[in-house]
Structures are given as C-alpha cells and as structure tokens.
Amino acid sequence: MGYTKDTIKGVGWVGFLRIFTRGISFLRTLILARILTPSQFGIFGIAILATSLLEVFTETGVNVLLIQEKDDIKKYLNSAWIVSIIRGFLIGSIIFLSASFVSSFFKSPDSRILLQLISIVPIIRGFINPSSVKFQKYLEFHKEFYYRSSIFFFDALVTIIFAFFTRSVLALVFGILAGVILEVILSFLIIKPVPYLSFNRDYLFKIFHRGKWVTLGGIFNYLYYNLDNIVVGKILGATSLGFYEMAYRISLLPITEVADVVQKVVFPVYSKISEDRERLKKAFAKTLFFISLLSISIGVMLFFFAKDAVFILLGDQWAPIIPVLRILAVFGVVRSIFGSTAALFLSVNKQEYVTAATFVSIFGLIITIVPLVLSFGILGAGISALIGTLLSVPVFAFFSYKVLYGKTN
C-alpha cells in the first residue's frame, strides 16, 4: 500500500495547523512584546524551564509506543491514562514544592508565584484522553487540525485579554491553563474510545520498557535545548534571559516549524514501511531534500534581514537580540536538517540513536557554554548552541547510514 498521497495530505493539514498556531503564537508574541517587558518574559522563561525539565524527566514514551504499535491501541488506553495521571500529579507537586528553590537559584523572587500557579497545568494535562494520538497514528490530520487549532486559539485569546487588562506576566499562565482545560474536555467529547481507571500490569511494563530510551532521550534533548537558557538566566539574569528567549523564538520558529510539520507526518508513515528498506530509503531521501530546501531558504532570509525583522516586528527595546538572532538562524537550519533523522530512528525502534546523537550535542554545549556566555553574553550562548549542533552532525549521519544501508539489530 502506498502512503505518498496520505503523506502529502498529512503534510498539508499539519502545515495548515502549524501556520495557524504559529501565526497566532507569533502575533501573540508581538502583542505581548509591546505590553510586557523583557524582564517579565525572562520570569516566565524561568517557570517554563522548571516545568519542561520535570516533563522530560518523567516522560514515559506512551505516544511513541502507541504510534509504533501495529495492533489496535485500545488495549493500552487505560494503562496509558493511569500513567499520565500519576505523572501529572508528580510533576505538579514537585514544581509547587520547589518553587522557592528555583526562584532563589535564578535570583528571581517574582517567579515563585508563577511557578506555584503553573504547577496546576501538568496535573490537569494528565487527564487528557490518550486516544488523541490516533490522529497522528492513523494520519487523520484533518481532525487534529480542528482539535488543536481550537485549543490554541482559546489559549492565545485568554492570554492576550489578561495581558491587556492586567499588564502582568501571569496572563501567560492563565492562557496555558485555559487551553489545557479545554483540551481535556474536548479529548473526551470528540475522541473515542475513552479510558477508564483500570490498568494491566503487562501493558504497564511494556510502556515503561519501550519508553526508557524515549525518557533518556527527552532528558538529553531538554538539556541541549535549555542548558543555554539556564546558564544565561543564572549568569546574566532574567532580563538577558528574556532577550535570549525572544531571539530563540523568532529565529527558530519559522525554520524548525518546517521540519516539525514534516516529521510529525512521516513518523507514522516510516513506521508502516519500516520493514521495507527500499521504500524507507526513498521516503527518507524525499523528506530530507524537502526539509533542507525550505529550511535553508528561510534561514538565509532570516540571517540577512535580522535587523529589519527585529525593529519592525518587536520594536527598539529588543535591539540587543539582533546578533544572536543571526547565529540562531544558522543553528535552526542545521537542527532542522539533521534533526529530521529522529523520525527515521524512532520508526525502526532505535530510540537510542536519537539519545546518543543528542548526548554528543550536550557535550559540545557543556564544554563551551559558560566561557562563551562570560565572554560574549547572549551571543556566546547562541554560538555554544551552534557548536553543539555541528558536533552531532557526523553522529546523525552515521546512524542514518546504519539504518538505511546496514544492520539495525
């Protein structure tokens, strides 16, 4: 059975979804950049850093398992839901209890109340119906478009309204809360089947066994994409973190979105043809060419027109991000092209390849981030991120060759 037509349709629908959500996100960022200060963005960035860290440390790999599974996923739903609920309560409790420590670590007392409030988010998110993964597994991306776009629009609307009237960074948290509450409700109203509070020990074991590399890979991925933020926040403070976060968003959003859209669609397709090496080679080659062409085109434009983009879109107060924005544009291109191999590795159950490549990236980041930040500020953080990415390129290339042309077992 051919999946080219389904893949093209999937890319189209996911592309529409990404254009819509990222367009709304971009507009929201521009509006909030005029309302909130860089320092306030930095405070929110601290809260997100802490939340994201716990999210990846407790990642179970449920969604990856459900997509990889060739049989009906219904038998896993109850166990998957129980795991998600427990995980949500665990994350929320740790965030709430560690709020004072985190705010002290970053010397940002204003982030404490933000952390305590945002601790509610993972608890609520844990109750989302796991059946929502069916949209991706069965390539029903037209349904996911309406589902996700409704949630994201509501999130953005609440955030902007609260920010306009309160001029407070708490508006960002209220928006997230509104979105996740709506997602839980919709996941039970429109997605079937729904889970119940029961579990199977064998299924739980399979979830944790299959997910161990996803968990470790998630931890490494978090460290790689957030260690620079942590160092910037610790050494340079919340305001510099706010600048760096904004540069990161502006530079990576249009570039990595291209790769993320395609990867989300091709992962289930790769999984379906993973036992046919020739079809897998052809599918991967087409995907890599498409991602490379678009990523490089967008990256080049962003690199040469960084100054114009900042002054027109954000305003004069964000001028310090221009140099690092150019560096991060290059980083985004490399990340998009070689990061696209992750879907290939996951499709053949080689999660450890993603973990190994990401570990190399972290190594490069760890040995360069502190001296470069101390010497060049946020520009040094961007250079360090780029160095880490470039070091992982040979690793991604080697494992890609091994999957497509060598023995994977």
Protein Blocks (a to p, Z undefined) as FASTA:
>chain_A
ZZklmmmmmmmmmmmmmmmmmmmmmmmmmmmmmmmcfklmmmmmmmmmmmmmmmmmmogo
lmmmmmmpmbdfklmmmmmmmmmmmmmmmmmmmmmmmmmmmmmmnopaklmmmmmmmmmm
mmmmmmpcfklmmmmmnopaklmmmmmmmmmmmmmmmmmmmmmmnopaklmmmmmmmmmm
mmmmmmmmmpccdddddddfklmmmmmmmmmmmmmmmmmmmmmmmmmmmmmmmmnojklm
mmmmmmmmmmmmmmmmmmmmmmmmmmmmmmmmmmmmklmmmmmmmmmmmmmmmmmmmmmm
mmmmmmmmmmmmnojklmmmmmmmmmmmmmmmmmmmmmmmmmmmmmnopaklmmmmmmmm
mmmmmmmmmmmmmmnommlmmmmmmmmmmmmmmmmmmmmmmmmmmcfZZ
